Amino acid sequence: MGISEKVWDVLTTVIKMDDKVERMADTIKGQQMRIEDLTMRVVRLETALEIALASQKPKISTKNILK
């Protein structure tokens, strides 16, 4: 195998690897967007839960304290 063939093989390998890296970067970006979306959904759920729990607590009125 000549030097030019070896160089060509190396170049084609690098090009293939670059394509794979670009596809992986796109996949990672998509996953990051999904993670951020899920994080925001969890925050909204936590907020709704905290509001619901706060409304369930018995409220102390001044009438009960003065008695």
mmCIF file of the N, C-alpha and C atoms, coordinates in Angstrom:
data_MODEL
# 
_entry.id   MODEL 
# 
loop_
_atom_site.group_PDB 
_atom_site.id 
_atom_site.type_symbol 
_atom_site.label_atom_id 
_atom_site.label_alt_id 
_atom_site.label_comp_id 
_atom_site.label_asym_id 
_atom_site.label_entity_id 
_atom_site.label_seq_id 
_atom_site.pdbx_PDB_ins_code 
_atom_site.Cartn_x 
_atom_site.Cartn_y 
_atom_site.Cartn_z 
_atom_site.occupancy 
_atom_site.B_iso_or_equiv 
_atom_site.pdbx_formal_charge 
_atom_site.auth_seq_id 
_atom_site.auth_comp_id 
_atom_site.auth_asym_id 
_atom_site.auth_atom_id 
_atom_site.pdbx_PDB_model_num 
ATOM 1   N N  . MET A 1 1  ? 0.860   -1.181 0.000  1.00 0.00 ? 1  MET A N  1 
ATOM 2   C CA . MET A 1 1  ? 0.000   0.000  0.000  1.00 0.00 ? 1  MET A CA 1 
ATOM 3   C C  . MET A 1 1  ? 0.899   1.234  0.000  1.00 0.00 ? 1  MET A C  1 
ATOM 4   N N  . GLY A 1 2  ? 0.622   2.144  -0.901 1.00 0.00 ? 2  GLY A N  1 
ATOM 5   C CA . GLY A 1 2  ? 1.432   3.339  -1.007 1.00 0.00 ? 2  GLY A CA 1 
ATOM 6   C C  . GLY A 1 2  ? 1.064   4.371  0.045  1.00 0.00 ? 2  GLY A C  1 
ATOM 7   N N  . ILE A 1 3  ? 1.925   5.335  0.144  1.00 0.00 ? 3  ILE A N  1 
ATOM 8   C CA . ILE A 1 3  ? 1.719   6.398  1.122  1.00 0.00 ? 3  ILE A CA 1 
ATOM 9   C C  . ILE A 1 3  ? 0.442   7.168  0.819  1.00 0.00 ? 3  ILE A C  1 
ATOM 10  N N  . SER A 1 4  ? 0.170   7.412  -0.440 1.00 0.00 ? 4  SER A N  1 
ATOM 11  C CA . SER A 1 4  ? -1.035  8.164  -0.802 1.00 0.00 ? 4  SER A CA 1 
ATOM 12  C C  . SER A 1 4  ? -2.302  7.415  -0.395 1.00 0.00 ? 4  SER A C  1 
ATOM 13  N N  . GLU A 1 5  ? -2.288  6.088  -0.495 1.00 0.00 ? 5  GLU A N  1 
ATOM 14  C CA . GLU A 1 5  ? -3.441  5.305  -0.070 1.00 0.00 ? 5  GLU A CA 1 
ATOM 15  C C  . GLU A 1 5  ? -3.627  5.381  1.447  1.00 0.00 ? 5  GLU A C  1 
ATOM 16  N N  . LYS A 1 6  ? -2.529  5.337  2.168  1.00 0.00 ? 6  LYS A N  1 
ATOM 17  C CA . LYS A 1 6  ? -2.605  5.445  3.629  1.00 0.00 ? 6  LYS A CA 1 
ATOM 18  C C  . LYS A 1 6  ? -3.136  6.812  4.048  1.00 0.00 ? 6  LYS A C  1 
ATOM 19  N N  . VAL A 1 7  ? -2.646  7.848  3.368  1.00 0.00 ? 7  VAL A N  1 
ATOM 20  C CA . VAL A 1 7  ? -3.117  9.209  3.670  1.00 0.00 ? 7  VAL A CA 1 
ATOM 21  C C  . VAL A 1 7  ? -4.606  9.316  3.347  1.00 0.00 ? 7  VAL A C  1 
ATOM 22  N N  . TRP A 1 8  ? -5.016  8.753  2.225  1.00 0.00 ? 8  TRP A N  1 
ATOM 23  C CA . TRP A 1 8  ? -6.429  8.783  1.840  1.00 0.00 ? 8  TRP A CA 1 
ATOM 24  C C  . TRP A 1 8  ? -7.297  8.056  2.873  1.00 0.00 ? 8  TRP A C  1 
ATOM 25  N N  . ASP A 1 9  ? -6.844  6.905  3.334  1.00 0.00 ? 9  ASP A N  1 
ATOM 26  C CA . ASP A 1 9  ? -7.574  6.157  4.354  1.00 0.00 ? 9  ASP A CA 1 
ATOM 27  C C  . ASP A 1 9  ? -7.704  6.959  5.649  1.00 0.00 ? 9  ASP A C  1 
ATOM 28  N N  . VAL A 1 10 ? -6.631  7.612  6.026  1.00 0.00 ? 10 VAL A N  1 
ATOM 29  C CA . VAL A 1 10 ? -6.665  8.436  7.242  1.00 0.00 ? 10 VAL A CA 1 
ATOM 30  C C  . VAL A 1 10 ? -7.650  9.582  7.074  1.00 0.00 ? 10 VAL A C  1 
ATOM 31  N N  . LEU A 1 11 ? -7.622  10.242 5.936  1.00 0.00 ? 11 LEU A N  1 
ATOM 32  C CA . LEU A 1 11 ? -8.531  11.356 5.686  1.00 0.00 ? 11 LEU A CA 1 
ATOM 33  C C  . LEU A 1 11 ? -9.995  10.903 5.694  1.00 0.00 ? 11 LEU A C  1 
ATOM 34  N N  . THR A 1 12 ? -10.295 9.769  5.063  1.00 0.00 ? 12 THR A N  1 
ATOM 35  C CA . THR A 1 12 ? -11.675 9.287  5.059  1.00 0.00 ? 12 THR A CA 1 
ATOM 36  C C  . THR A 1 12 ? -12.116 8.904  6.463  1.00 0.00 ? 12 THR A C  1 
ATOM 37  N N  . THR A 1 13 ? -11.210 8.344  7.250  1.00 0.00 ? 13 THR A N  1 
ATOM 38  C CA . THR A 1 13 ? -11.538 8.001  8.641  1.00 0.00 ? 13 THR A CA 1 
ATOM 39  C C  . THR A 1 13 ? -11.839 9.258  9.445  1.00 0.00 ? 13 THR A C  1 
ATOM 40  N N  . VAL A 1 14 ? -11.042 10.286 9.261  1.00 0.00 ? 14 VAL A N  1 
ATOM 41  C CA . VAL A 1 14 ? -11.252 11.547 9.981  1.00 0.00 ? 14 VAL A CA 1 
ATOM 42  C C  . VAL A 1 14 ? -12.579 12.173 9.576  1.00 0.00 ? 14 VAL A C  1 
ATOM 43  N N  . ILE A 1 15 ? -12.908 12.141 8.311  1.00 0.00 ? 15 ILE A N  1 
ATOM 44  C CA . ILE A 1 15 ? -14.175 12.702 7.834  1.00 0.00 ? 15 ILE A CA 1 
ATOM 45  C C  . ILE A 1 15 ? -15.352 11.937 8.420  1.00 0.00 ? 15 ILE A C  1 
ATOM 46  N N  . LYS A 1 16 ? -15.252 10.624 8.453  1.00 0.00 ? 16 LYS A N  1 
ATOM 47  C CA . LYS A 1 16 ? -16.323 9.815  9.051  1.00 0.00 ? 16 LYS A CA 1 
ATOM 48  C C  . LYS A 1 16 ? -16.476 10.121 10.532 1.00 0.00 ? 16 LYS A C  1 
ATOM 49  N N  . MET A 1 17 ? -15.340 10.261 11.229 1.00 0.00 ? 17 MET A N  1 
ATOM 50  C CA . MET A 1 17 ? -15.392 10.574 12.655 1.00 0.00 ? 17 MET A CA 1 
ATOM 51  C C  . MET A 1 17 ? -16.015 11.943 12.888 1.00 0.00 ? 17 MET A C  1 
ATOM 52  N N  . ASP A 1 18 ? -15.683 12.900 12.037 1.00 0.00 ? 18 ASP A N  1 
ATOM 53  C CA . ASP A 1 18 ? -16.244 14.242 12.169 1.00 0.00 ? 18 ASP A CA 1 
ATOM 54  C C  . ASP A 1 18 ? -17.760 14.210 12.016 1.00 0.00 ? 18 ASP A C  1 
ATOM 55  N N  . ASP A 1 19 ? -18.238 13.427 11.060 1.00 0.00 ? 19 ASP A N  1 
ATOM 56  C CA . ASP A 1 19 ? -19.683 13.296 10.860 1.00 0.00 ? 19 ASP A CA 1 
ATOM 57  C C  . ASP A 1 19 ? -20.349 12.695 12.100 1.00 0.00 ? 19 ASP A C  1 
ATOM 58  N N  . LYS A 1 20 ? -19.718 11.678 12.665 1.00 0.00 ? 20 LYS A N  1 
ATOM 59  C CA . LYS A 1 20 ? -20.266 11.055 13.869 1.00 0.00 ? 20 LYS A CA 1 
ATOM 60  C C  . LYS A 1 20 ? -20.281 12.031 15.045 1.00 0.00 ? 20 LYS A C  1 
ATOM 61  N N  . VAL A 1 21 ? -19.238 12.813 15.168 1.00 0.00 ? 21 VAL A N  1 
ATOM 62  C CA . VAL A 1 21 ? -19.168 13.801 16.253 1.00 0.00 ? 21 VAL A CA 1 
ATOM 63  C C  . VAL A 1 21 ? -20.258 14.854 16.083 1.00 0.00 ? 21 VAL A C  1 
ATOM 64  N N  . GLU A 1 22 ? -20.479 15.307 14.866 1.00 0.00 ? 22 GLU A N  1 
ATOM 65  C CA . GLU A 1 22 ? -21.532 16.291 14.611 1.00 0.00 ? 22 GLU A CA 1 
ATOM 66  C C  . GLU A 1 22 ? -22.911 15.734 14.923 1.00 0.00 ? 22 GLU A C  1 
ATOM 67  N N  . ARG A 1 23 ? -23.166 14.487 14.544 1.00 0.00 ? 23 ARG A N  1 
ATOM 68  C CA . ARG A 1 23 ? -24.455 13.866 14.866 1.00 0.00 ? 23 ARG A CA 1 
ATOM 69  C C  . ARG A 1 23 ? -24.630 13.715 16.372 1.00 0.00 ? 23 ARG A C  1 
ATOM 70  N N  . MET A 1 24 ? -23.551 13.351 17.047 1.00 0.00 ? 24 MET A N  1 
ATOM 71  C CA . MET A 1 24 ? -23.613 13.203 18.498 1.00 0.00 ? 24 MET A CA 1 
ATOM 72  C C  . MET A 1 24 ? -23.872 14.550 19.168 1.00 0.00 ? 24 MET A C  1 
ATOM 73  N N  . ALA A 1 25 ? -23.256 15.612 18.666 1.00 0.00 ? 25 ALA A N  1 
ATOM 74  C CA . ALA A 1 25 ? -23.483 16.947 19.215 1.00 0.00 ? 25 ALA A CA 1 
ATOM 75  C C  . ALA A 1 25 ? -24.942 17.359 19.058 1.00 0.00 ? 25 ALA A C  1 
ATOM 76  N N  . ASP A 1 26 ? -25.527 17.053 17.913 1.00 0.00 ? 26 ASP A N  1 
ATOM 77  C CA . ASP A 1 26 ? -26.948 17.354 17.705 1.00 0.00 ? 26 ASP A CA 1 
ATOM 78  C C  . ASP A 1 26 ? -27.823 16.566 18.677 1.00 0.00 ? 26 ASP A C  1 
ATOM 79  N N  . THR A 1 27 ? -27.485 15.309 18.877 1.00 0.00 ? 27 THR A N  1 
ATOM 80  C CA . THR A 1 27 ? -28.240 14.476 19.813 1.00 0.00 ? 27 THR A CA 1 
ATOM 81  C C  . THR A 1 27 ? -28.135 15.033 21.228 1.00 0.00 ? 27 THR A C  1 
ATOM 82  N N  . ILE A 1 28 ? -26.950 15.439 21.608 1.00 0.00 ? 28 ILE A N  1 
ATOM 83  C CA . ILE A 1 28 ? -26.737 15.990 22.957 1.00 0.00 ? 28 ILE A CA 1 
ATOM 84  C C  . ILE A 1 28 ? -27.512 17.289 23.137 1.00 0.00 ? 28 ILE A C  1 
ATOM 85  N N  . LYS A 1 29 ? -27.544 18.125 22.106 1.00 0.00 ? 29 LYS A N  1 
ATOM 86  C CA . LYS A 1 29 ? -28.329 19.360 22.188 1.00 0.00 ? 29 LYS A CA 1 
ATOM 87  C C  . LYS A 1 29 ? -29.806 19.061 22.409 1.00 0.00 ? 29 LYS A C  1 
ATOM 88  N N  . GLY A 1 30 ? -30.313 18.078 21.674 1.00 0.00 ? 30 GLY A N  1 
ATOM 89  C CA . GLY A 1 30 ? -31.714 17.690 21.841 1.00 0.00 ? 30 GLY A CA 1 
ATOM 90  C C  . GLY A 1 30 ? -31.986 17.165 23.236 1.00 0.00 ? 30 GLY A C  1 
ATOM 91  N N  . GLN A 1 31 ? -31.089 16.346 23.749 1.00 0.00 ? 31 GLN A N  1 
ATOM 92  C CA . GLN A 1 31 ? -31.254 15.814 25.098 1.00 0.00 ? 31 GLN A CA 1 
ATOM 93  C C  . GLN A 1 31 ? -31.204 16.929 26.138 1.00 0.00 ? 31 GLN A C  1 
ATOM 94  N N  . GLN A 1 32 ? -30.320 17.891 25.940 1.00 0.00 ? 32 GLN A N  1 
ATOM 95  C CA . GLN A 1 32 ? -30.223 19.009 26.875 1.00 0.00 ? 32 GLN A CA 1 
ATOM 96  C C  . GLN A 1 32 ? -31.515 19.824 26.886 1.00 0.00 ? 32 GLN A C  1 
ATOM 97  N N  . MET A 1 33 ? -32.107 20.013 25.717 1.00 0.00 ? 33 MET A N  1 
ATOM 98  C CA . MET A 1 33 ? -33.377 20.742 25.657 1.00 0.00 ? 33 MET A CA 1 
ATOM 99  C C  . MET A 1 33 ? -34.469 19.981 26.399 1.00 0.00 ? 33 MET A C  1 
ATOM 100 N N  . ARG A 1 34 ? -34.489 18.658 26.240 1.00 0.00 ? 34 ARG A N  1 
ATOM 101 C CA . ARG A 1 34 ? -35.486 17.844 26.946 1.00 0.00 ? 34 ARG A CA 1 
ATOM 102 C C  . ARG A 1 34 ? -35.272 17.918 28.458 1.00 0.00 ? 34 ARG A C  1 
ATOM 103 N N  . ILE A 1 35 ? -34.022 17.880 28.884 1.00 0.00 ? 35 ILE A N  1 
ATOM 104 C CA . ILE A 1 35 ? -33.716 17.964 30.317 1.00 0.00 ? 35 ILE A CA 1 
ATOM 105 C C  . ILE A 1 35 ? -34.175 19.300 30.876 1.00 0.00 ? 35 ILE A C  1 
ATOM 106 N N  . GLU A 1 36 ? -33.898 20.371 30.157 1.00 0.00 ? 36 GLU A N  1 
ATOM 107 C CA . GLU A 1 36 ? -34.317 21.695 30.628 1.00 0.00 ? 36 GLU A CA 1 
ATOM 108 C C  . GLU A 1 36 ? -35.840 21.798 30.694 1.00 0.00 ? 36 GLU A C  1 
ATOM 109 N N  . ASP A 1 37 ? -36.526 21.227 29.708 1.00 0.00 ? 37 ASP A N  1 
ATOM 110 C CA . ASP A 1 37 ? -37.989 21.225 29.715 1.00 0.00 ? 37 ASP A CA 1 
ATOM 111 C C  . ASP A 1 37 ? -38.521 20.444 30.915 1.00 0.00 ? 37 ASP A C  1 
ATOM 112 N N  . LEU A 1 38 ? -37.945 19.276 31.168 1.00 0.00 ? 38 LEU A N  1 
ATOM 113 C CA . LEU A 1 38 ? -38.382 18.471 32.314 1.00 0.00 ? 38 LEU A CA 1 
ATOM 114 C C  . LEU A 1 38 ? -38.087 19.179 33.633 1.00 0.00 ? 38 LEU A C  1 
ATOM 115 N N  . THR A 1 39 ? -36.971 19.871 33.698 1.00 0.00 ? 39 THR A N  1 
ATOM 116 C CA . THR A 1 39 ? -36.631 20.616 34.913 1.00 0.00 ? 39 THR A CA 1 
ATOM 117 C C  . THR A 1 39 ? -37.674 21.691 35.186 1.00 0.00 ? 39 THR A C  1 
ATOM 118 N N  . MET A 1 40 ? -38.073 22.413 34.145 1.00 0.00 ? 40 MET A N  1 
ATOM 119 C CA . MET A 1 40 ? -39.093 23.450 34.327 1.00 0.00 ? 40 MET A CA 1 
ATOM 120 C C  . MET A 1 40 ? -40.424 22.841 34.740 1.00 0.00 ? 40 MET A C  1 
ATOM 121 N N  . ARG A 1 41 ? -40.760 21.687 34.198 1.00 0.00 ? 41 ARG A N  1 
ATOM 122 C CA . ARG A 1 41 ? -42.007 21.020 34.576 1.00 0.00 ? 41 ARG A CA 1 
ATOM 123 C C  . ARG A 1 41 ? -41.971 20.605 36.040 1.00 0.00 ? 41 ARG A C  1 
ATOM 124 N N  . VAL A 1 42 ? -40.841 20.106 36.500 1.00 0.00 ? 42 VAL A N  1 
ATOM 125 C CA . VAL A 1 42 ? -40.706 19.717 37.903 1.00 0.00 ? 42 VAL A CA 1 
ATOM 126 C C  . VAL A 1 42 ? -40.831 20.933 38.805 1.00 0.00 ? 42 VAL A C  1 
ATOM 127 N N  . VAL A 1 43 ? -40.245 22.043 38.411 1.00 0.00 ? 43 VAL A N  1 
ATOM 128 C CA . VAL A 1 43 ? -40.347 23.268 39.200 1.00 0.00 ? 43 VAL A CA 1 
ATOM 129 C C  . VAL A 1 43 ? -41.808 23.686 39.323 1.00 0.00 ? 43 VAL A C  1 
ATOM 130 N N  . ARG A 1 44 ? -42.550 23.621 38.211 1.00 0.00 ? 44 ARG A N  1 
ATOM 131 C CA . ARG A 1 44 ? -43.969 23.984 38.266 1.00 0.00 ? 44 ARG A CA 1 
ATOM 132 C C  . ARG A 1 44 ? -44.750 23.034 39.170 1.00 0.00 ? 44 ARG A C  1 
ATOM 133 N N  . LEU A 1 45 ? -44.438 21.747 39.095 1.00 0.00 ? 45 LEU A N  1 
ATOM 134 C CA . LEU A 1 45 ? -45.114 20.775 39.964 1.00 0.00 ? 45 LEU A CA 1 
ATOM 135 C C  . LEU A 1 45 ? -44.794 21.027 41.435 1.00 0.00 ? 45 LEU A C  1 
ATOM 136 N N  . GLU A 1 46 ? -43.529 21.323 41.738 1.00 0.00 ? 46 GLU A N  1 
ATOM 137 C CA . GLU A 1 46 ? -43.148 21.619 43.122 1.00 0.00 ? 46 GLU A CA 1 
ATOM 138 C C  . GLU A 1 46 ? -43.879 22.849 43.628 1.00 0.00 ? 46 GLU A C  1 
ATOM 139 N N  . THR A 1 47 ? -43.992 23.850 42.789 1.00 0.00 ? 47 THR A N  1 
ATOM 140 C CA . THR A 1 47 ? -44.688 25.072 43.182 1.00 0.00 ? 47 THR A CA 1 
ATOM 141 C C  . THR A 1 47 ? -46.153 24.786 43.461 1.00 0.00 ? 47 THR A C  1 
ATOM 142 N N  . ALA A 1 48 ? -46.792 24.026 42.590 1.00 0.00 ? 48 ALA A N  1 
ATOM 143 C CA . ALA A 1 48 ? -48.202 23.678 42.786 1.00 0.00 ? 48 ALA A CA 1 
ATOM 144 C C  . ALA A 1 48 ? -48.379 22.862 44.066 1.00 0.00 ? 48 ALA A C  1 
ATOM 145 N N  . LEU A 1 49 ? -47.459 21.943 44.333 1.00 0.00 ? 49 LEU A N  1 
ATOM 146 C CA . LEU A 1 49 ? -47.534 21.135 45.546 1.00 0.00 ? 49 LEU A CA 1 
ATOM 147 C C  . LEU A 1 49 ? -47.364 21.998 46.789 1.00 0.00 ? 49 LEU A C  1 
ATOM 148 N N  . GLU A 1 50 ? -46.410 22.910 46.769 1.00 0.00 ? 50 GLU A N  1 
ATOM 149 C CA . GLU A 1 50 ? -46.193 23.788 47.917 1.00 0.00 ? 50 GLU A CA 1 
ATOM 150 C C  . GLU A 1 50 ? -47.411 24.670 48.169 1.00 0.00 ? 50 GLU A C  1 
ATOM 151 N N  . ILE A 1 51 ? -48.021 25.170 47.110 1.00 0.00 ? 51 ILE A N  1 
ATOM 152 C CA . ILE A 1 51 ? -49.223 26.003 47.274 1.00 0.00 ? 51 ILE A CA 1 
ATOM 153 C C  . ILE A 1 51 ? -50.354 25.166 47.854 1.00 0.00 ? 51 ILE A C  1 
ATOM 154 N N  . ALA A 1 52 ? -50.518 23.945 47.339 1.00 0.00 ? 52 ALA A N  1 
ATOM 155 C CA . ALA A 1 52 ? -51.586 23.075 47.834 1.00 0.00 ? 52 ALA A CA 1 
ATOM 156 C C  . ALA A 1 52 ? -51.360 22.712 49.297 1.00 0.00 ? 52 ALA A C  1 
ATOM 157 N N  . LEU A 1 53 ? -50.117 22.404 49.660 1.00 0.00 ? 53 LEU A N  1 
ATOM 158 C CA . LEU A 1 53 ? -49.825 22.057 51.044 1.00 0.00 ? 53 LEU A CA 1 
ATOM 159 C C  . LEU A 1 53 ? -50.004 23.261 51.963 1.00 0.00 ? 53 LEU A C  1 
ATOM 160 N N  . ALA A 1 54 ? -49.635 24.432 51.496 1.00 0.00 ? 54 ALA A N  1 
ATOM 161 C CA . ALA A 1 54 ? -49.783 25.640 52.317 1.00 0.00 ? 54 ALA A CA 1 
ATOM 162 C C  . ALA A 1 54 ? -51.257 25.950 52.547 1.00 0.00 ? 54 ALA A C  1 
ATOM 163 N N  . SER A 1 55 ? -52.104 25.670 51.605 1.00 0.00 ? 55 SER A N  1 
ATOM 164 C CA . SER A 1 55 ? -53.526 25.953 51.776 1.00 0.00 ? 55 SER A CA 1 
ATOM 165 C C  . SER A 1 55 ? -54.192 24.911 52.666 1.00 0.00 ? 55 SER A C  1 
ATOM 166 N N  . GLN A 1 56 ? -53.562 23.766 52.876 1.00 0.00 ? 56 GLN A N  1 
ATOM 167 C CA . GLN A 1 56 ? -54.116 22.715 53.720 1.00 0.00 ? 56 GLN A CA 1 
ATOM 168 C C  . GLN A 1 56 ? -53.855 22.956 55.203 1.00 0.00 ? 56 GLN A C  1 
ATOM 169 N N  . LYS A 1 57 ? -52.834 23.724 55.534 1.00 0.00 ? 57 LYS A N  1 
ATOM 170 C CA . LYS A 1 57 ? -52.480 23.953 56.931 1.00 0.00 ? 57 LYS A CA 1 
ATOM 171 C C  . LYS A 1 57 ? -53.589 24.738 57.620 1.00 0.00 ? 57 LYS A C  1 
ATOM 172 N N  . PRO A 1 58 ? -53.906 24.351 58.871 1.00 0.00 ? 58 PRO A N  1 
ATOM 173 C CA . PRO A 1 58 ? -54.926 25.115 59.601 1.00 0.00 ? 58 PRO A CA 1 
ATOM 174 C C  . PRO A 1 58 ? -54.413 26.517 59.906 1.00 0.00 ? 58 PRO A C  1 
ATOM 175 N N  . LYS A 1 59 ? -55.296 27.460 59.715 1.00 0.00 ? 59 LYS A N  1 
ATOM 176 C CA . LYS A 1 59 ? -54.912 28.847 59.947 1.00 0.00 ? 59 LYS A CA 1 
ATOM 177 C C  . LYS A 1 59 ? -55.268 29.227 61.378 1.00 0.00 ? 59 LYS A C  1 
ATOM 178 N N  . ILE A 1 60 ? -54.356 29.889 62.043 1.00 0.00 ? 60 ILE A N  1 
ATOM 179 C CA . ILE A 1 60 ? -54.573 30.319 63.428 1.00 0.00 ? 60 ILE A CA 1 
ATOM 180 C C  . ILE A 1 60 ? -55.265 31.681 63.392 1.00 0.00 ? 60 ILE A C  1 
ATOM 181 N N  . SER A 1 61 ? -56.415 31.732 64.000 1.00 0.00 ? 61 SER A N  1 
ATOM 182 C CA . SER A 1 61 ? -57.121 33.013 64.028 1.00 0.00 ? 61 SER A CA 1 
ATOM 183 C C  . SER A 1 61 ? -56.854 33.685 65.373 1.00 0.00 ? 61 SER A C  1 
ATOM 184 N N  . THR A 1 62 ? -57.028 34.960 65.412 1.00 0.00 ? 62 THR A N  1 
ATOM 185 C CA . THR A 1 62 ? -56.810 35.699 66.658 1.00 0.00 ? 62 THR A CA 1 
ATOM 186 C C  . THR A 1 62 ? -57.879 35.383 67.684 1.00 0.00 ? 62 THR A C  1 
ATOM 187 N N  . LYS A 1 63 ? -59.037 34.931 67.276 1.00 0.00 ? 63 LYS A N  1 
ATOM 188 C CA . LYS A 1 63 ? -60.095 34.560 68.207 1.00 0.00 ? 63 LYS A CA 1 
ATOM 189 C C  . LYS A 1 63 ? -59.658 33.373 69.067 1.00 0.00 ? 63 LYS A C  1 
ATOM 190 N N  . ASN A 1 64 ? -59.008 32.385 68.450 1.00 0.00 ? 64 ASN A N  1 
ATOM 191 C CA . ASN A 1 64 ? -58.562 31.210 69.202 1.00 0.00 ? 64 ASN A CA 1 
ATOM 192 C C  . ASN A 1 64 ? -57.417 31.543 70.138 1.00 0.00 ? 64 ASN A C  1 
ATOM 193 N N  . ILE A 1 65 ? -56.599 32.473 69.788 1.00 0.00 ? 65 ILE A N  1 
ATOM 194 C CA . ILE A 1 65 ? -55.469 32.845 70.647 1.00 0.00 ? 65 ILE A CA 1 
ATOM 195 C C  . ILE A 1 65 ? -55.950 33.608 71.865 1.00 0.00 ? 65 ILE A C  1 
ATOM 196 N N  . LEU A 1 66 ? -56.923 34.471 71.727 1.00 0.00 ? 66 LEU A N  1 
ATOM 197 C CA . LEU A 1 66 ? -57.398 35.301 72.841 1.00 0.00 ? 66 LEU A CA 1 
ATOM 198 C C  . LEU A 1 66 ? -58.242 34.532 73.836 1.00 0.00 ? 66 LEU A C  1 
ATOM 199 N N  . LYS A 1 67 ? -58.770 33.401 73.502 1.00 0.00 ? 67 LYS A N  1 
ATOM 200 C CA . LYS A 1 67 ? -59.634 32.639 74.405 1.00 0.00 ? 67 LYS A CA 1 
ATOM 201 C C  . LYS A 1 67 ? -58.872 31.964 75.488 1.00 0.00 ? 67 LYS A C  1 
# 
